[in-house]
Structure formats: C-alpha cells, structure tokens
C-alpha cells in the first residue's frame, strides 16, 4: 500500500468494459514527508476522495482484486488517510 495526494479527476469518453461506473483520479505518489517521489498515475477511486485528499492506494494485481471478475486496472484508491505517525 502506498500514499498519494489526489491531484484531479480524469474524464474518459471511451473505457474498457467494466470501468464505466467507476471514477478515475490522478494521483501524485508521496513519501512520508509528503514529497513527490515519482510520476503521477491514474487510479480507480473506491472511496470518493476529493481533490487534494491524502489517500492510500494499491498497485498491480492487488488493485484488481476487489472486483469479480477482475478489472483491467493497475492502481486503486482504497482509503482516505486521516493521519499517520512517522518517526525516522
């Protein structure tokens, strides 16, 4: 599980089968100091995160596991982060 900030919503007029009702968001992955660590990515949003929200997301096969049958996704927002305690 990784942490990211929601940067915006993605609109797509044509989608793969099964993706129709799901909201797509643009994420900026972050480290524990909330600094960007790599490129942005598009993810399905399961929790209704607002722009600017801090979220937890999964990538790879784990992102498709909540769906039966699995959807063709590489990233999935799974939680809103209210806070965390990090001590280096």
C-alpha positions in Angstrom: 0.0 0.0 0.0 1.3 3.4 -0.9 0.4 7.1 -0.1 -0.6 9.8 -2.6 -2.4 13.1 -3.0 -5.4 13.3 -5.3 -4.5 15.9 -8.0 -7.7 15.8 -10.0 -10.3 13.8 -11.8 -9.7 12.0 -15.2 -12.5 12.1 -17.8 -12.6 9.3 -20.4 -15.3 9.1 -23.0 -14.2 5.5 -24.0 -13.4 3.0 -21.4 -12.7 -0.8 -21.2 -15.6 -3.0 -20.3 -16.4 -2.8 -16.6 -14.8 0.6 -16.0 -18.0 2.6 -16.9 -19.4 3.4 -13.4 -16.0 4.0 -11.7 -14.4 7.4 -11.1 -10.9 7.9 -12.3 -8.5 10.2 -10.4 -5.0 11.5 -11.0 -2.6 10.7 -8.1 0.8 12.1 -7.1 2.7 9.4 -5.0 4.3 10.8 -1.8 6.9 9.8 0.7 6.3 10.1 4.5 7.3 13.8 4.4 4.6 14.2 1.7 7.2 15.0 -1.0 6.6 13.7 -4.6 8.5 10.5 -5.2 7.8 9.7 -8.9 5.5 10.3 -11.8 1.7 10.8 -11.5 -0.7 7.9 -12.2 -4.4 7.3 -12.9 -6.3 5.1 -10.4 -9.9 4.0 -9.8 -11.3 5.7 -6.8 -13.3 3.4 -4.5 -13.7 5.8 -1.6 -14.9 9.1 -3.2 -11.7 11.1 -2.4 -11.9 14.9 -3.1 -9.2 16.8 -4.9 -6.3 17.4 -2.5 -7.1 14.5 -0.3 -4.4 12.3 1.1 -5.1 8.7 0.2 -3.7 5.1 0.3 -3.7 3.1 -2.9 -2.7 -0.3 -4.2 -0.9 -1.1 -7.4 -0.6 -4.1 -9.6 -2.6 -7.3 -9.1 -3.8 -6.1 -5.7 -5.6 -3.2 -7.4 -7.8 -5.5 -9.4 -8.6 -8.0 -6.6 -11.7 -6.2 -5.2 -13.6 -6.8 -8.4 -15.2 -10.0 -9.6 -14.3 -10.5 -12.4 -11.1 -8.5 -12.0 -11.0 -5.2 -13.9 -8.1 -4.1 -16.1 -6.6 -1.6 -13.6 -3.1 -1.0 -12.3 -4.0 1.3 -9.4 -6.9 1.6 -7.0 -7.6 4.1 -4.2 -8.6 2.1 -1.1 -8.6 4.5 1.9 -8.6 8.1 2.9 -5.7 8.9 5.2 -6.7 11.0 8.2 -3.2 11.0 9.7 -0.1 8.9 10.3 2.8 8.8 12.7 6.2 8.6 11.1 9.4 8.8 13.1 12.6 8.4 11.1 
